Amino acid sequence: MIRYALTCDRDHHFESWFKSAEAFDALRASGMVSCAHCGSTNVSKELMAPSIRPARKAAEVATPRPLSEPSTEVEQALAALRRQVEENSEYVGLNFVNEARAIHDGEKPGRSIYGEARPDEARRLIEDGVPVAPLPFLPSRKTN
């Protein structure tokens, strides 16, 4: 993972994480990288210093606080949103695209659902008029 400091053509500054430099370039070229403030897709990388920790210091760093403990107002708001979605919607996992389309087409009863979809699948749903929106968190997955 790599974190970039970004700026848009309206001089908004924000940061985002990407799988690799190539992933950023591909997403930017396809118009999938947009300004967090205004939505502009004319985004470029800013000059930034890498955050590298020497190996000898790595062992001395304290354990970060768990993600389950929101501390800022934004983290608390996101945690509340997550609880609201999880309590009032059905998680359909990787079957989200099929379920959303079936509900939209009247083949299945209407209900609130959430799940996972690839960006190209989500784009097709939107283009077909299926009302969907991205969530600002990843769903909890059960592990064995």
Secondary structure by P-SEA (a helix, b strand, c coil): ccccccccccccccccccccaaaaaaaaaaccbbbcccccccccccbbbbbcccccccccccccccccccccaaaaaaaaaaaaaaacccccccaaaaaaaaaaaccccbbbbbbbbcaaaaaaaaaaccbbbbbccccccccc
